[in-house]
Amino acid sequence: MPPWREIIFPRTGKIVCTAVPVPRPGSGTGVGRRSVGDRSKEGGSGARVVAVCVSRRKGERKKPVPYVALFADHGVHGDAHAGDGHRQVSLLAAESIEKMRQKGLSVSAGDFAENVTTEGILLTELPVGARFRIGEAVLVVTQIGKECHTRCAIYHQAGDCVMPREGIFARVVEPGKVAPGDAIVRIP
């Protein structure tokens, strides 16, 4: 079985591929998780995608995959949080994950349930309504941070969690594929 399957976007007829999850270390495949700082594509400096992650169920950490397909007004194909709401895609900066590492936690991309881990962009400084291209897709910021109703496992381990303060949420306005190494460019 190939490590992808084709998806046809209904509005455009464009064909993209969605990946199957990357196995975790120790799974016997020899393929491991990428570290948050790993840059898989060459290119200039600037904002970029470090990892893309999905989970099949809500309430669990997301697992990095080679790439994801974003559907307009839906979110990440195959992710438990996809739907027609305003929090279709969650983003968190690698720099925020590093803050939690400095507190002694062993955390990686997806451990805060973010779909996209970024680098080189101050996510919380993007205002609600800001548009940006990420890979082939275009997103619009819909929410900065979130209210944490119940304390997650990360909070109990470290006494803090960055996602409620430093994570952002977005809606997909143009569909497309997003992968580690893709540029993130603000659209005026």
RAZIBEL-V841264 format. One record per residue. N is the residue number from 1. RES is the residue in one small letter. PHI is phi in whole degrees, -180 to 180 (NA if undefined). PSI is psi in radians with two decimals (999 if undefined). Layout:
n:N res:RES phi:PHI psi:PSI
n:N res:RES phi:PHI psi:PSI
This chain:
n:1 res:m phi:NA psi:2.27
n:2 res:p phi:-69 psi:2.75
n:3 res:p phi:-81 psi:0.40
n:4 res:w phi:-154 psi:2.95
n:5 res:r phi:-144 psi:2.62
n:6 res:e phi:-81 psi:2.55
n:7 res:i phi:-130 psi:2.37
n:8 res:i phi:-106 psi:2.12
n:9 res:f phi:-71 psi:2.18
n:10 res:p phi:-60 psi:-0.71
n:11 res:r phi:-73 psi:-0.64
n:12 res:t phi:-108 psi:-0.31
n:13 res:g phi:76 psi:0.07
n:14 res:k phi:-69 psi:2.38
n:15 res:i phi:-100 psi:2.26
n:16 res:v phi:-131 psi:3.01
n:17 res:c phi:-116 psi:2.52
n:18 res:t phi:-115 psi:2.48
n:19 res:a phi:-92 psi:2.75
n:20 res:v phi:-88 psi:2.72
n:21 res:p phi:-58 psi:2.54
n:22 res:v phi:-77 psi:2.21
n:23 res:p phi:-63 psi:2.58
n:24 res:r phi:-77 psi:2.77
n:25 res:p phi:-56 psi:2.54
n:26 res:g phi:85 psi:0.04
n:27 res:s phi:-83 psi:-0.05
n:28 res:g phi:90 psi:0.02
n:29 res:t phi:-98 psi:-0.26
n:30 res:g phi:81 psi:0.04
n:31 res:v phi:-106 psi:2.23
n:32 res:g phi:-115 psi:3.13
n:33 res:r phi:-77 psi:2.54
n:34 res:r phi:-79 psi:2.56
n:35 res:s phi:-77 psi:2.80
n:36 res:v phi:-60 psi:-0.55
n:37 res:g phi:-89 psi:0.00
n:38 res:d phi:-70 psi:2.28
n:39 res:r phi:-112 psi:1.93
n:40 res:s phi:-88 psi:-0.26
n:41 res:k phi:-124 psi:2.50
n:42 res:e phi:-77 psi:2.75
n:43 res:g phi:163 psi:3.14
n:44 res:g phi:-76 psi:3.09
n:45 res:s phi:-76 psi:2.95
n:46 res:g phi:128 psi:-3.06
n:47 res:a phi:-69 psi:2.40
n:48 res:r phi:-152 psi:2.85
n:49 res:v phi:-83 psi:2.27
n:50 res:v phi:-97 psi:-0.69
n:51 res:a phi:-155 psi:2.66
n:52 res:v phi:-123 psi:2.42
n:53 res:c phi:-139 psi:2.63
n:54 res:v phi:-139 psi:2.77
n:55 res:s phi:-140 psi:2.53
n:56 res:r phi:-82 psi:-0.40
n:57 res:r phi:-128 psi:2.60
n:58 res:k phi:-73 psi:2.70
n:59 res:g phi:83 psi:0.20
n:60 res:e phi:-129 psi:2.78
n:61 res:r phi:-65 psi:2.59
n:62 res:k phi:-89 psi:2.68
n:63 res:k phi:-110 psi:2.36
n:64 res:p phi:-63 psi:2.48
n:65 res:v phi:-130 psi:2.83
n:66 res:p phi:-63 psi:-0.60
n:67 res:y phi:-166 psi:2.87
n:68 res:v phi:-130 psi:2.73
n:69 res:a phi:-105 psi:2.20
n:70 res:l phi:-102 psi:2.27
n:71 res:f phi:-104 psi:2.40
n:72 res:a phi:-59 psi:2.39
n:73 res:d phi:55 psi:0.52
n:74 res:h phi:-142 psi:-0.84
n:75 res:g phi:112 psi:-2.59
n:76 res:v phi:-81 psi:2.08
n:77 res:h phi:-59 psi:2.25
n:78 res:g phi:87 psi:0.01
n:79 res:d phi:-97 psi:2.49
n:80 res:a phi:-61 psi:-0.46
n:81 res:h phi:-91 psi:0.00
n:82 res:a phi:-66 psi:2.62
n:83 res:g phi:162 psi:-3.01
n:84 res:d phi:-92 psi:0.20
n:85 res:g phi:-78 psi:-2.99
n:86 res:h phi:-90 psi:-0.13
n:87 res:r phi:-111 psi:1.03
n:88 res:q phi:-75 psi:-0.58
n:89 res:v phi:-134 psi:2.30
n:90 res:s phi:-108 psi:2.47
n:91 res:l phi:-130 psi:2.49
n:92 res:l phi:-144 psi:2.46
n:93 res:a phi:-79 psi:2.49
n:94 res:a phi:-58 psi:-0.56
n:95 res:e phi:-63 psi:-0.58
n:96 res:s phi:-70 psi:-0.68
n:97 res:i phi:-64 psi:-0.67
n:98 res:e phi:-62 psi:-0.63
n:99 res:k phi:-57 psi:-0.70
n:100 res:m phi:-73 psi:-0.56
n:101 res:r phi:-64 psi:-0.65
n:102 res:q phi:-65 psi:-0.35
n:103 res:k phi:-89 psi:0.09
n:104 res:g phi:97 psi:0.11
n:105 res:l phi:-88 psi:2.55
n:106 res:s phi:-98 psi:1.56
n:107 res:v phi:-125 psi:2.68
n:108 res:s phi:-138 psi:-3.13
n:109 res:a phi:-56 psi:2.34
n:110 res:g phi:93 psi:-0.31
n:111 res:d phi:-68 psi:-0.32
n:112 res:f phi:-102 psi:0.26
n:113 res:a phi:67 psi:0.44
n:114 res:e phi:-85 psi:2.54
n:115 res:n phi:-80 psi:-0.63
n:116 res:v phi:-129 psi:2.19
n:117 res:t phi:-101 psi:2.24
n:118 res:t phi:-113 psi:2.99
n:119 res:e phi:-148 psi:2.41
n:120 res:g phi:83 psi:0.28
n:121 res:i phi:-139 psi:2.35
n:122 res:l phi:-85 psi:1.58
n:123 res:l phi:-57 psi:-0.74
n:124 res:t phi:-71 psi:-0.19
n:125 res:e phi:-91 psi:-0.07
n:126 res:l phi:-79 psi:2.18
n:127 res:p phi:-76 psi:2.72
n:128 res:v phi:-57 psi:2.32
n:129 res:g phi:100 psi:-0.24
n:130 res:a phi:-66 psi:2.43
n:131 res:r phi:-110 psi:2.52
n:132 res:f phi:-152 psi:2.59
n:133 res:r phi:-91 psi:2.33
n:134 res:i phi:-135 psi:1.93
n:135 res:g phi:63 psi:-2.25
n:136 res:e phi:-90 psi:-0.18
n:137 res:a phi:-97 psi:2.83
n:138 res:v phi:-122 psi:2.27
n:139 res:l phi:-119 psi:2.76
n:140 res:v phi:-127 psi:2.31
n:141 res:v phi:-68 psi:2.26
n:142 res:t phi:-116 psi:-0.35
n:143 res:q phi:-160 psi:2.43
n:144 res:i phi:-107 psi:2.15
n:145 res:g phi:67 psi:-3.08
n:146 res:k phi:-159 psi:2.76
n:147 res:e phi:-82 psi:2.31
n:148 res:c phi:-100 psi:1.77
n:149 res:h phi:-72 psi:-0.66
n:150 res:t phi:-126 psi:2.50
n:151 res:r phi:-73 psi:2.25
n:152 res:c phi:-82 psi:3.04
n:153 res:a phi:-61 psi:-0.65
n:154 res:i phi:-61 psi:-0.77
n:155 res:y phi:-61 psi:-0.75
n:156 res:h phi:-68 psi:-0.53
n:157 res:q phi:-76 psi:-0.69
n:158 res:a phi:-113 psi:-0.19
n:159 res:g phi:77 psi:0.22
n:160 res:d phi:-163 psi:2.77
n:161 res:c phi:-149 psi:2.34
n:162 res:v phi:-85 psi:-0.41
n:163 res:m phi:-58 psi:-0.76
n:164 res:p phi:-62 psi:-0.49
n:165 res:r phi:-98 psi:-0.66
n:166 res:e phi:-115 psi:-0.10
n:167 res:g phi:-83 psi:2.67
n:168 res:i phi:-129 psi:2.86
n:169 res:f phi:-126 psi:2.63
n:170 res:a phi:-145 psi:2.81
n:171 res:r phi:-110 psi:2.51
n:172 res:v phi:-86 psi:2.10
n:173 res:v phi:-104 psi:-0.43
n:174 res:e phi:-134 psi:2.24
n:175 res:p phi:-73 psi:2.86
n:176 res:g phi:164 psi:3.05
n:177 res:k phi:-89 psi:2.49
n:178 res:v phi:-132 psi:2.34
n:179 res:a phi:-142 psi:2.77
n:180 res:p phi:-54 psi:2.40
n:181 res:g phi:96 psi:-0.29
n:182 res:d phi:-65 psi:2.54
n:183 res:a phi:-76 psi:2.67
n:184 res:i phi:-120 psi:2.10
n:185 res:v phi:-129 psi:2.18
n:186 res:r phi:-69 psi:2.40
n:187 res:i phi:-106 psi:2.15
n:188 res:p phi:-64 psi:999
